[in-house]
């Protein structure tokens, strides 16, 4: 069997049937007026929250989530004690410098306001 012929045959038959269906549908719509469809009332059954299947599904999804958290935590590269102390000291020095700068700017602006307001 030639697989190429099989696929080409199905594509051609789809094209033919699609064109035929379009022509038939257009003739039908011209011949018959549109009828209004009756609205169907959907019956909804209230879900019970204490169903065993819902509890079991929740339990499995919670377990899966915790497994994935554990897997991601194993991939984390934790810094050494030396790197942690170095990073912390850099942050503290930058905070100290920024605090002194903002204090000086505040003092300068408050003196300028006293000079103009009096």
C-alpha distance (Angstrom), angle and dihedral (degrees) to the residues before:
residue distance angle dihedral
X1 . . .
X2 3.76 . .
X3 3.81 109.4 .
X4 3.79 91.7 -162.3
X5 3.81 90.9 60.8
X6 3.77 90.9 50.2
X7 3.80 92.9 53.9
X8 3.80 93.7 43.1
X9 3.77 90.4 49.3
X10 3.78 93.1 53.3
X11 3.80 92.4 47.0
X12 3.79 92.1 50.8
X13 3.79 92.2 46.6
X14 3.81 90.2 50.1
X15 3.79 90.4 52.1
X16 3.80 92.5 49.2
X17 3.77 95.6 46.2
X18 3.81 91.5 45.5
X19 3.80 91.4 54.0
X20 3.81 91.9 44.5
X21 3.79 92.3 49.3
X22 3.80 91.8 49.8
X23 3.79 91.4 52.5
X24 3.80 92.8 47.2
X25 3.79 92.3 47.7
X26 3.80 92.4 51.1
X27 3.82 91.8 49.7
X28 3.80 90.9 48.7
X29 3.77 93.2 50.8
X30 3.80 91.1 51.7
X31 3.78 93.7 49.8
X32 3.82 101.7 45.4
X33 3.79 127.5 45.8
X34 3.78 117.2 -125.1
X35 3.79 114.8 -94.6
X36 3.77 121.3 -147.2
X37 3.77 111.9 -118.4
X38 3.75 120.2 -132.6
X39 3.76 114.7 -114.4
X40 3.75 111.2 -114.3
X41 3.75 117.1 -137.3
X42 3.77 109.6 -128.5
X43 3.75 113.6 -138.1
X44 3.74 110.7 -142.5
X45 3.73 121.5 -164.6
X46 3.77 114.6 -153.3
X47 3.76 113.0 -117.7
X48 3.74 117.3 -125.8
X49 3.78 113.4 -131.9
X50 3.79 92.0 -152.8
X51 3.81 94.8 61.7
X52 3.79 111.6 132.5
X53 3.80 92.7 -132.8
X54 3.82 91.9 56.2
X55 3.80 91.8 49.7
X56 3.79 91.8 47.2
X57 3.82 92.1 48.4
X58 3.81 90.2 50.2
X59 3.80 90.8 49.3
X60 3.82 92.9 51.1
X61 3.80 92.7 47.8
X62 3.83 91.0 48.7
X63 3.81 90.8 50.0
X64 3.81 90.9 48.6
X65 3.81 90.8 50.5
X66 3.80 92.2 51.1
X67 3.82 90.9 48.2
X68 3.79 90.3 53.4
X69 3.82 91.4 47.7
X70 3.80 90.0 53.0
X71 3.80 91.2 48.1
X72 3.82 92.2 51.1
X73 3.82 92.1 46.4
X74 3.82 89.5 56.1
X75 3.82 89.2 57.1
X76 3.83 93.7 54.4
X77 3.80 115.2 107.7
X78 3.79 106.9 -141.2
X79 3.83 118.6 -152.2
X80 3.78 120.7 -117.4
X81 3.81 122.0 -110.9
X82 3.81 90.6 -102.2
X83 3.83 92.7 52.2
X84 3.82 91.2 47.6
X85 3.81 93.3 51.4
X86 3.82 91.2 46.4
X87 3.81 93.5 50.1
X88 3.81 92.4 45.9
X89 3.80 92.3 50.8
X90 3.83 91.3 50.1
X91 3.82 90.5 51.8
X92 3.81 92.7 48.6
X93 3.83 92.4 49.5
X94 3.83 91.9 49.8
X95 3.82 91.3 48.0
X96 3.83 90.2 50.2
X97 3.82 92.9 49.1
X98 3.82 92.1 46.8
X99 3.82 91.4 48.5
X100 3.81 92.5 51.6
X101 3.83 91.6 47.0
X102 3.81 93.8 49.7
X103 3.84 90.3 45.8
X104 3.80 91.3 53.7
X105 3.83 92.8 47.0
X106 3.81 90.5 48.9
X107 3.82 92.1 49.5
X108 3.83 91.4 48.4
X109 3.82 93.8 48.5
X110 3.80 93.0 46.4
X111 3.83 91.0 52.6
X112 3.83 90.4 48.8
X113 3.83 90.1 51.7
X114 3.84 91.5 50.3
X115 3.81 89.1 50.1
X116 3.83 93.6 52.8
X117 3.84 98.7 36.3
X118 3.75 94.7 37.6
